[in-house]
């Protein structure tokens, strides 16, 4: 199992175990959904400002659902919208027919970034009716700049992963049938297998760059949970505390943490990994747990109570600023903030350098790429 797979599994476990409970569900949910978060200050009427994560990063989530989610649905910038960041763009006014992309020759070069070309087909696939065509063209340019920066950093797509993704899309969207698969790609304005492979490769590279250039303070902890059904049951809470203190004493005497977690922890998600929760940013866990892990030193153990019970926490790696290990963390409030404060300025720098070097040439004006009112 790779580090990313391990982290993704551990993140899911922490979501299920430590996040604030949802009143409409018996399972717990992430605290970063925004339902109870305080609005972030902004300069646009007091509404929170959140980034729209590049749509290409949604490719893995789209497999098995439809390729409509693969393609970017908004500009690579902060926009005025409510969290979460992966929500769709606000609807444009509908009094008049919305502008739509003019299809034309999909191989027509509409802009160049250095030696790389951006084609009309890319714009048509990318464009959402009513969007600002200049913003969409700018985002295509930004994505190309990110891909070129990735190449300069030695980042390339994993061909085996892309092949697996293609097979998964073929299986879920066409039941493995070649003819149905070709028809499906055509419906999605994808010319064929080579173009799908190109999109998947670019998606993988862009996602890697986002994670690499979105550093965030994170901590790696492990825990043993002795659960209590209700904090109001004094006897149960006390019994759980006594059990947890007994396990703490065994750890102090040299017992193996992972073995005790596997045997005694009530957190089904993390017990299979010796209680290891992987790297996590602030705000991912419920408050008592979160406060503890970000104030502890390497190897330190602490007994902490939450609404789920008693947690024996041990710090595997103390808090440090590091790149994200999983795109799941981009959906957390801390991840979104880091995206805005770290990754977006990185992209701005790429664009500024390219503009200064006159590497970007617009061959077809953005406004001519869409229909205009009255057409």
C-alpha positions as CSV (number, residue, x, y, z in Angstrom):
1,X,0.0,0.0,0.0
2,X,1.3,3.4,-0.9
3,X,1.7,6.3,1.5
4,X,-1.2,8.2,-0.2
5,X,-3.5,5.2,0.0
6,X,-2.6,4.8,3.7
7,X,-3.3,8.4,4.4
8,X,-6.6,8.4,2.5
9,X,-7.7,5.4,4.5
10,X,-6.6,7.0,7.8
11,X,-8.4,10.2,6.9
12,X,-11.6,8.4,6.3
13,X,-11.2,6.7,9.6
14,X,-10.6,10.0,11.4
15,X,-13.7,11.5,9.6
16,X,-15.8,8.6,11.0
17,X,-14.5,8.7,14.4
18,X,-13.6,12.2,15.5
19,X,-15.6,14.6,13.5
20,X,-18.6,16.4,14.8
21,X,-21.8,14.3,14.6
22,X,-24.5,15.2,12.1
23,X,-28.0,15.6,13.6
24,X,-29.5,14.0,10.5
25,X,-27.3,10.9,10.5
26,X,-26.2,8.3,13.0
27,X,-22.6,8.5,11.6
28,X,-20.3,11.5,12.2
29,X,-19.3,13.9,9.5
30,X,-16.4,16.1,8.8
31,X,-16.2,19.5,10.6
32,X,-15.1,21.2,7.4
33,X,-18.5,20.9,5.6
34,X,-19.1,24.6,6.4
35,X,-22.5,24.0,7.9
36,X,-21.5,25.5,11.3
37,X,-18.2,27.2,10.3
38,X,-17.9,30.9,11.0
39,X,-18.1,32.9,7.7
40,X,-14.7,34.0,6.5
41,X,-14.1,37.7,6.0
42,X,-14.2,39.0,2.5
43,X,-14.3,42.1,0.5
44,X,-17.4,41.3,-1.4
45,X,-20.4,42.0,0.8
46,X,-19.3,39.9,3.7
47,X,-19.7,36.6,1.9
48,X,-16.9,34.0,2.3
49,X,-14.4,33.6,-0.5
50,X,-13.4,30.1,-1.4
51,X,-11.3,28.7,-4.2
52,X,-12.7,26.5,-6.9
53,X,-10.4,23.6,-7.1
54,X,-9.3,22.8,-10.6
55,X,-11.9,20.5,-12.1
56,X,-9.2,18.3,-13.5
57,X,-8.5,17.1,-10.0
58,X,-12.0,15.7,-9.8
59,X,-11.2,13.0,-12.4
60,X,-10.9,10.1,-9.9
61,X,-14.1,11.0,-8.2
62,X,-15.8,11.2,-11.6
63,X,-15.0,7.6,-12.5
64,X,-18.1,5.6,-12.2
65,X,-20.3,8.7,-12.2
66,X,-19.7,10.4,-15.5
67,X,-17.1,12.4,-17.3
68,X,-19.1,15.6,-16.9
69,X,-17.3,16.1,-13.5
70,X,-13.9,15.6,-15.1
71,X,-13.7,18.9,-16.7
72,X,-13.0,22.2,-15.1
73,X,-16.2,24.1,-14.2
74,X,-14.7,27.4,-12.9
75,X,-11.7,29.6,-13.0
76,X,-8.5,28.9,-11.1
77,X,-9.1,31.7,-8.6
78,X,-11.1,32.7,-5.6
79,X,-14.8,33.3,-6.4
80,X,-17.7,34.5,-4.3
81,X,-19.5,31.4,-3.2
82,X,-20.4,29.5,-0.1
83,X,-18.3,26.5,1.0
84,X,-17.5,23.8,0.3
85,X,-14.9,24.8,-2.4
86,X,-16.0,22.0,-4.8
87,X,-19.5,23.4,-5.2
88,X,-20.5,24.4,-8.7
89,X,-20.2,28.0,-9.9
90,X,-23.0,30.4,-9.3
91,X,-25.6,30.4,-12.1
92,X,-25.5,33.2,-14.6
93,X,-28.5,35.4,-15.3
94,X,-31.0,33.6,-17.5
95,X,-33.0,36.5,-18.9
96,X,-31.2,36.1,-22.2
97,X,-29.9,32.9,-23.8
98,X,-26.6,32.0,-22.1
99,X,-23.4,32.2,-24.3
100,X,-22.2,28.7,-25.3
101,X,-18.9,27.7,-26.8
102,X,-18.6,27.8,-30.6
103,X,-17.4,24.4,-31.5
104,X,-15.7,24.8,-34.9
105,X,-12.5,22.9,-35.7
106,X,-11.5,21.2,-32.4
107,X,-7.8,21.2,-33.5
108,X,-7.6,24.9,-34.1
109,X,-4.9,26.5,-32.0
110,X,-6.4,29.4,-30.0
111,X,-3.4,30.2,-27.9
112,X,0.1,29.1,-27.3
113,X,2.2,28.9,-24.1
114,X,5.8,28.7,-25.1
115,X,5.9,25.7,-27.5
116,X,2.6,24.2,-26.2
117,X,-0.7,24.8,-27.9
118,X,-4.2,25.3,-26.5
119,X,-6.9,24.1,-28.9
120,X,-10.5,25.1,-29.5
121,X,-11.5,21.6,-28.5
122,X,-10.0,22.2,-25.0
123,X,-12.0,25.4,-24.7
124,X,-15.3,23.8,-25.8
125,X,-14.8,20.9,-23.4
126,X,-13.9,23.3,-20.6
127,X,-16.5,26.0,-21.1
128,X,-19.7,26.1,-19.1
129,X,-22.6,28.1,-20.6
130,X,-22.7,31.7,-19.2
131,X,-19.1,31.6,-17.9
132,X,-16.7,34.4,-18.7
133,X,-14.8,33.2,-21.8
134,X,-11.7,35.2,-20.9
135,X,-11.6,33.5,-17.4
136,X,-11.9,30.1,-19.0
137,X,-9.1,30.8,-21.5
138,X,-7.0,32.2,-18.7
139,X,-7.5,29.0,-16.7
140,X,-6.5,26.8,-19.6
141,X,-3.3,28.9,-19.8
142,X,-2.7,28.5,-16.1
143,X,-3.2,24.8,-16.3
144,X,-0.6,24.6,-19.1
145,X,1.8,26.7,-17.0
146,X,1.3,24.3,-14.1
147,X,2.0,21.3,-16.4
148,X,5.2,23.0,-17.7
149,X,6.3,23.8,-14.2
150,X,5.8,20.2,-13.3
151,X,8.0,19.1,-16.1
152,X,10.7,21.4,-14.9
153,X,10.4,19.9,-11.4
154,X,10.7,16.4,-12.9
155,X,7.1,15.4,-12.3
156,X,5.4,13.1,-14.8
157,X,2.3,11.0,-14.9
158,X,2.4,7.3,-13.9
159,X,1.4,5.4,-17.0
160,X,0.2,2.4,-15.0
161,X,-2.2,4.5,-13.0
162,X,-3.6,6.1,-16.1
163,X,-4.1,2.7,-17.7
164,X,-6.0,1.5,-14.7
165,X,-8.2,4.7,-14.7
166,X,-9.0,4.2,-18.4
167,X,-10.0,0.6,-17.8
168,X,-12.2,1.7,-14.8
169,X,-13.9,4.3,-16.9
170,X,-14.5,1.9,-19.7
171,X,-16.0,-0.7,-17.3
172,X,-18.2,1.8,-15.5
173,X,-19.3,3.8,-18.4
174,X,-19.4,1.2,-21.2
175,X,-19.5,-2.1,-19.5
176,X,-16.2,-2.9,-21.1
177,X,-17.6,-2.6,-24.7
178,X,-15.3,-0.9,-27.2
179,X,-18.1,0.6,-29.3
180,X,-20.0,1.9,-26.3
181,X,-16.8,3.4,-24.9
182,X,-16.1,5.2,-28.2
183,X,-19.6,6.6,-28.2
184,X,-19.3,7.7,-24.6
185,X,-16.1,9.5,-25.3
186,X,-17.7,11.3,-28.3
187,X,-20.6,12.4,-26.1
188,X,-18.1,14.0,-23.7
189,X,-16.3,15.8,-26.6
190,X,-13.3,13.6,-26.2
191,X,-11.9,12.6,-29.6
192,X,-10.6,9.2,-28.6
193,X,-8.5,7.1,-26.3
194,X,-5.4,9.2,-26.9
195,X,-7.1,12.4,-25.8
196,X,-8.6,10.7,-22.8
197,X,-5.1,9.5,-21.8
198,X,-3.8,13.0,-22.3
199,X,-6.5,14.5,-20.0
200,X,-5.8,11.9,-17.3
201,X,-2.1,12.4,-17.5
202,X,-2.5,16.2,-17.1
203,X,-5.0,15.6,-14.3
204,X,-2.5,13.5,-12.4
205,X,0.3,16.0,-12.9
206,X,-1.8,19.0,-11.9
207,X,-3.0,17.2,-8.8
208,X,0.6,16.4,-7.8
209,X,1.6,20.0,-8.3
210,X,-1.4,21.3,-6.2
211,X,-0.5,19.0,-3.3
212,X,3.3,19.8,-3.6
213,X,2.7,23.5,-3.6
214,X,0.0,23.7,-1.0
215,X,2.1,23.3,2.2
216,X,0.1,23.2,5.4
217,X,0.8,22.6,9.1
218,X,0.0,18.9,9.9
219,X,0.5,16.4,12.7
220,X,0.7,12.6,12.7
221,X,-0.8,10.9,15.7
222,X,-2.1,7.5,16.7
223,X,-4.7,6.7,19.3
224,X,-6.7,4.1,21.1
225,X,-10.3,4.9,21.6
226,X,-12.3,3.5,24.6
227,X,-15.8,4.5,23.5
228,X,-18.7,5.5,25.6
229,X,-22.3,5.6,24.2
230,X,-23.2,8.8,26.0
231,X,-21.4,11.3,28.1
232,X,-24.4,11.5,30.4
233,X,-23.9,7.9,31.5
234,X,-21.6,8.6,34.4
235,X,-20.9,5.0,35.2
236,X,-20.0,4.1,31.6
237,X,-17.7,7.1,31.3
238,X,-15.9,6.3,34.5
239,X,-15.5,2.6,33.5
240,X,-14.1,3.7,30.2
241,X,-11.7,6.1,31.9
242,X,-10.4,3.3,34.2
243,X,-9.9,1.0,31.2
244,X,-8.0,3.7,29.4
245,X,-5.8,4.5,32.4
246,X,-5.0,0.8,32.6
247,X,-3.9,0.8,29.0
248,X,-1.8,3.9,29.6
249,X,-0.1,2.1,32.5
250,X,0.7,-0.8,30.3
251,X,2.2,1.5,27.6
252,X,4.3,3.2,30.3
253,X,5.6,-0.3,31.2
254,X,6.7,-0.9,27.6
255,X,3.6,-2.5,25.9
256,X,3.4,-2.1,22.1
257,X,1.0,0.7,21.2
258,X,0.0,-0.8,17.8
259,X,-0.8,-4.2,19.4
260,X,-2.9,-2.6,22.1
261,X,-4.7,-0.5,19.6
262,X,-5.5,-3.5,17.4
263,X,-6.8,-5.4,20.4
264,X,-8.7,-2.7,22.4
265,X,-9.5,0.4,20.3
266,X,-13.1,1.0,19.4
267,X,-12.1,3.0,16.4
268,X,-12.6,0.4,13.6
269,X,-11.1,2.7,11.0
270,X,-7.7,3.1,12.6
271,X,-7.3,0.0,14.8
272,X,-6.3,-2.1,11.7
273,X,-3.3,0.3,11.3
274,X,-2.2,0.2,14.9
275,X,-4.2,3.4,15.7
276,X,-2.2,5.5,13.2
277,X,-4.2,8.4,11.8
278,X,-1.7,9.6,9.3
279,X,-0.9,13.3,8.6
280,X,-3.8,15.7,9.3
281,X,-4.2,19.5,9.5
282,X,-5.9,21.5,12.2
283,X,-9.7,21.3,12.3
284,X,-9.9,17.7,11.0
285,X,-10.7,16.2,14.4
286,X,-13.2,17.3,17.1
287,X,-11.9,20.1,19.3
288,X,-10.5,18.3,22.4
289,X,-8.6,15.9,20.2
290,X,-7.4,18.6,17.8
291,X,-6.2,20.9,20.6
292,X,-4.2,18.0,22.1
293,X,-2.4,16.8,19.1
294,X,-1.2,20.2,18.0
295,X,0.2,20.9,21.5
296,X,2.1,17.7,22.1
297,X,5.7,16.6,21.4
298,X,7.0,13.6,19.6
299,X,6.4,10.4,21.6
300,X,4.2,12.2,24.2
301,X,1.1,10.4,25.3
302,X,-2.0,12.0,26.7
303,X,-5.5,10.8,27.8
304,X,-8.2,13.0,26.3
305,X,-12.0,12.9,26.6
306,X,-14.3,13.7,23.7
307,X,-18.0,13.0,22.9
308,X,-16.8,9.6,21.5
309,X,-15.1,8.5,24.7
310,X,-11.5,8.4,26.0
311,X,-8.6,8.7,23.6
312,X,-5.1,7.6,24.4
313,X,-3.2,9.8,22.0
314,X,0.5,9.4,21.1
315,X,2.3,11.8,18.7
316,X,4.2,9.9,16.0
317,X,5.4,13.1,14.3
318,X,4.9,16.6,15.8
319,X,3.3,19.5,13.9
320,X,5.2,20.7,10.9
321,X,4.5,22.5,7.7
322,X,4.5,20.0,4.8
323,X,2.9,19.3,1.4
324,X,-0.5,17.7,1.4
325,X,-0.5,13.9,1.0
326,X,-4.0,13.6,-0.3
327,X,-6.4,15.7,-2.3
328,X,-9.1,14.9,0.3
329,X,-7.4,17.4,2.5
330,X,-8.1,20.2,0.0
331,X,-11.8,19.9,1.0
332,X,-11.0,20.8,4.6
333,X,-11.2,24.4,5.7
334,X,-7.5,24.4,6.4
335,X,-6.8,22.9,3.0
336,X,-8.9,25.5,1.2
337,X,-7.2,28.3,3.1
338,X,-3.7,26.9,2.2
339,X,-4.8,26.6,-1.4
340,X,-5.7,30.3,-1.5
341,X,-2.7,31.5,0.4
342,X,0.0,29.2,-1.1
343,X,-1.0,27.6,-4.4
344,X,-2.9,30.5,-6.0
345,X,0.1,32.9,-5.5
346,X,2.4,30.2,-6.9
347,X,0.2,30.1,-10.1
348,X,0.2,33.9,-10.2
349,X,4.0,33.9,-10.2
350,X,4.0,31.4,-13.1
351,X,1.7,33.6,-15.1
352,X,3.6,36.8,-14.2
353,X,6.9,35.2,-15.4
354,X,5.3,33.9,-18.6
355,X,3.9,37.3,-19.3
356,X,7.2,39.0,-18.7
357,X,8.9,36.6,-21.0
358,X,6.1,37.1,-23.6
359,X,5.6,33.3,-23.7
360,X,1.8,33.6,-24.0
361,X,0.1,34.4,-27.3
362,X,-3.6,34.6,-27.8
363,X,-4.4,33.7,-31.4
364,X,-8.2,33.8,-31.1
365,X,-9.9,36.4,-28.9
366,X,-11.8,34.8,-26.0
367,X,-15.1,36.6,-26.9
368,X,-15.1,35.1,-30.3
369,X,-15.0,31.6,-28.8
370,X,-18.6,31.8,-27.5
371,X,-21.9,32.9,-29.0
372,X,-23.0,36.4,-28.3
373,X,-26.6,37.6,-27.4
374,X,-28.7,37.8,-30.5
375,X,-26.6,35.3,-32.5
